[in-house]
Each structure stands twice: as structure tokens, then as C-alpha cells.
Amino acid sequence: MPARWKRTTPKNRKTELRVADSKSTLKIAPPKTDGNLFVKRAGFFYWVIGIVITAIAIATAFYFDDMVRDFIAQHQNATMRDFMRNVSLYGDWPSHFALGLILLGIAWRRHSKKWMLIFLSMLVAMATAGVAGTVIKRTIPRARPSVKSELQWGGPRFSTKYHAFPSGHVAASTAFFGVLIFVRRRVGLPCLPIPILIGFSRMYLGAHYLSDVVCAAVLGILCAAIVWRLLLREPQIAHR
């Protein structure tokens, strides 16, 4: 039989099969995209916008401090003053703390670990805002609008008459409900009028300036954002 008609078989058939199998399992990596870079830049942009808006709000509040104080002083009403006293009384941190404990107990009773963590985080944010606000009050004492004194800043550190900046009521309430807004927007946004009303009551009673309330709201939002990011920022919890 001629040599050209002979069937030849590869000497190392198994090796060739292995090489072929390994090549078939190789996957071509998709081309890289700039999606992550875009998200990072967008997040940074939103942070910058938020800081600018916050700075403008604080500066505006300080500018209109005396104007708002005089306007409220000229439009006092006995019925409204009694109502604002009750708002201020029940809008302090003990009421928020009691509400948080009740909600925490209900969540525990219903065996909802998710809502237990949310309500516990609300209490933690409120406590954080309260401690931070107290430190600021003692470090930067400011006379309340109702105090007849030419010394508005730098008064006695341990006198409650000079604990106007920032508002403890507003900081605690904003931090408390701020966590709920971050986690469950549909549930938290309807609660937003509560800290707003508390802030107005504090100004109406002459306990705080407009800037005290605005800066306290910023402090509360910051504490709520920190607690939300550390404890609650997970897909199964932060679902809106």
C-alpha cells in the first residue's frame, strides 16, 4: 500500500483533546466601561451641591435672625403661644425616646428584625445628635432671643439661658425622623412636618433664633446620614 494512503494518527491524542477543551472554556472579557467612574463623579457632584445649598441656607438664616425674631415678637397670640408650648414640651427628646421604645417593642413583638434595627438606629441617631448639640452649646454659648443682654455670644457655658445654639429639640427630632426618611422615604417624608413644627415652636417661644433651628436641622440630618450609612445601608434594608 502506498505511503500516501496510510492513515496517520497523532501520537499524543489526549494532549490535543485537553488543549481543545481548555480553549473552549476560555471566555472573552467584556470591554471595560466608565459606568463606575460616572457613578463616583455623580455622587461627588451631589455632595458638592448639598454642601453649597447647606452653606447658603445657614448664611441666609443668620442674615434674617433679627428680622424673624422681631416679626414673631410682634405677632404673638395667647392661644397660639399655649399651643406652641405644648408642641415644644412634647417635641423634646424624652417623647421621641418613648416613641422609639414603643415602636421597637412592636417590632420585637412582630419578630421583625429589620424594623427593630431601623427603630434602634433612630434612637442612636437621636442620642448622637443630642450629645453633639450639647457639646456645641457648651463650646459656643449663645444667648437666647428672650434674654435681654448685649452679649449674644460667649456667655456662661453652664447657663441654659445661653444654650440657644443649636436647638436641641430640632436636632433630636430631625435625627430621629431623618433615619426613617433615609431608609423608608414613603414612611419618613410624612413625618417631616414634625421637626419643622417643633422648630417653629422654639422660635415662637423666644428660645431660639432662625439660625439655631437651621443649624440644628443640619446637625440632625448629618447624624442621621452617618447612622444610616454605618448600620442600615444594605439592599434588603434600604429598599424604598
N, C-alpha and C positions, 0 to 999 in steps of 0.2 A: 504494500500500500504506500502511495507517495507520501512524502513528509508533509506536503501542504494540506493533505486531507486528514491528518491526525488531530483528534480533539485534545486540546490542552486545557488543563485545569490549573487555577492558581495554586501555588504552593501553600500560601497562608490564607485560606478562605475565611477562617474565623476572625483573623485580624481585620480583613476588609469589611466584614459584617459589623464589627464593633465600631469601626471608624464611621461607617454609613449611619449607624444608629445614633452615634453621638452628634453627627452633623444634623440629623433630622430633628433632634431635640433642642437645637440652638434656636433662640428667639431673638429677633431683631428688636433692639430697644427703641422705643418711640423717641422722636426728636424732642429735645428739651424745649419747654415753653417758659414764658415770662409771667405765668399766672401768679406764682407765689410772690414774685417781686412786685407785681401790681397790687396785690392784697396788702403787702407791707407798706407800700407807698401810700395807699388809700387810708390805711389805719393811722399812719403818721400824719397825714393831711387832716383827718378828722380830729386828732388830738390837738393839732395846732389851732384849728378853727374853734374847738372847745375852749382852749386857754384864752384865745383872743376875746371870745364872747364873754367869758367869765370876768376877765380884766375890765372890759367895758362896763359890764353890769355893776361891778364893785365901785369903779370910779364914778359912775352915774349916781349910785346910791349915796356915796359920800357927798357928792355935789348937792343933792336935794335933801340932805339930812334936816337942816334947819327949816326949809320950806315945808316939808311934810310934817314936822313936829308942830309948827305954828298952825298949819291948816287943821290938824287933828284937834289941837287945843281950842280952836275957835268953833269947832263943830261937835262939842260934847253933848251927850244926851243921857239922862239918868237911866232910862230903860236900856239903852244900848250899852251903857257902862256896866250895868249889872250882868247883862248877857256876856260881855267880854270878860268879866271877872270869872264867870263860870267856865268859859272856854279856856281861859288861862289856868284855872285851877285844875280842871280835868285833862288839860293838854300837857301837863308836866310828865316827867319820866315815870313816876310810880304808876300812873294809869296805863301807859304803854307797856310797862313791865308786867302788870297784871293781865293785860290783854294778851301779851305774848305767852305767858304761862298758861292761860286758858286755851289758846289755840294749840300750844304744844301738847297739853293734856288731851285735847280732842284728837289730834293726830296720833298720839300714842294709843288712845283707845281704839282707833280705827286701824291700827297696825300699819300706818303709812310712814315708812322710814324717810321717804322723800320729803314729805311736808314737815316731819319732825326736824329734819336738817334745815329746811327753809326757815321755820319759825325760830329755831335756835340761832341761826345766823342773823336774823333780825334783832334778836336780843343782844348778840355780840356786837353788832354794828352800833346799836344804840349806846351800849356801855362804852365803846371806843370813842364815840363822838362826845359822850359826857366827860370822859377823862381828859380828852384833848381840849375841850372847851374850858374846863376848869383850870387847866394849866395856862391857857391863853389869858383867861381872866385875871389870874394871879400875876402873870408876867406883864400884861399890858392893861392895867386897870383904867377903866373909863367911867366917868360919872354918868348916871342915868339921866335922861331928859328931865325927870321930875326933881332932880337935885339942883337946888339954887346955889351954884358955885361957879366961879370963874375958871376953876381948874377942871377942865374936862378930861385930860389925860394925865396919868401918873399920880393918881390919888392913893389912898390907903389900899394895900393889896388884900387885906382880910376883911374889908368892909363891903357888905353886899350892895351898898349904895354906889359903889364903884365897880360893879361887876356887870356892866352893860354889854361889853364886847367880848365874845359874841353872845347871841341869845341861846341859852341852854335849852329852853323849850323847843325852839325851832331846830336846833342841831340834832336833838334826840329824836324828834318826830320825823325829820327828813331822813335820817339814817335808818330809822325803823322801817318806814314805808318805802324807802329807796331800794332796799334789798328786794322787796316784793316786786317793785317795778322792773328791776333788772332781770329777775327770774321769771315772773309771770306778768307780762305787761298788761294783759287784759284785766287782770285782777288788781294790779297795783295802781294803774292810772286813775280809776275811780276814787282811790284813797288820797290822791294828790291834794284835793281841796282842804284836807285836814291840817297838814302843816302850814298851808297858806293862811287859813283862818286863824290858826294859833299865832302865827307871826303878826297878823294884823291886830289881834287882841293885845299882844305885848306892846305894840306901838300905840294903840288907842289908850292903854292904861298909863302911858308915860314911862314904861320900864325900859324901852329900847328905842334906838334910832333906826331909821331905814337901813343904814349900812350894817348895823348889828344883826338885823334879820337876814339880809342878803348874804353876808359872810358866814353866818351860821348855817344857812341852806347849802352853801358851797362846801362847808366842812362836813355836813351830814352826807351830801352826795359822795364826797371823796371817801369817807369811811365806809359807806355802803358799797362803793365800787371795789374797794380793797377787799372787803369781806366776801363779796360775790366772786371776785377773781380767785381768791385763795380757797374758798370752800365749796362753791356752787357752780363753777364754770365747767360743767360736763354736759354732753349732749342729752342725756336722759333727764337731767335736772333743769337745764337752761332752755328747755323747749317752750316756745311761746304759743 
